[in-house]
């Protein structure tokens, strides 16, 4: 039976995102990606050089959409709440990927740094300017706190969000 070939990278990324969400980076191979996209393995390489490249594109697309939502938040509480639910619904997708065991993962590391820089700029908008020099640490601490609470504690989402807000609200304007 001939394989139908997807011509749209956006559609390919949408199909593959769930594979990475469910199985993690290490649990997905090119053959699985090709099957999910109903294409031959060789055809995959017409679109992407390797798994890292498609993974980066999936992460980048997801974060770009989410960052548009975050840009609309003018206070730290709503910023935290939006971040919490995004991270929870996406299983930390885009934040924990720096720990992926990829040799020479320059694209992944570059993408990670770009995401953190974008978030740092948004954090500066919602915190007191006097904390601008530590905005990157605030962003990293906030996201790691969210991941920790989602993964490690059995409190309700509302309780987790309230607690995390209390940890960070002293930075707010």
Secondary structure, DSSP 8 states (H G I E B T S, - for coil): --------HHHHHHHHHHHHHHHTTTT--HHHHHHHTTS-HHHHHHH-SSHHHHHHHHHHHHHHHHHHHHHT--SHHHHHHHHHHHHHHTTTTTTSGGGS--TT-HHHHHHHHHHHHHHHHHHHHHB-GGGGGGHHHHHHHHHHHHHHHHHH--S-HHHHHHHHHHHHGGGB-
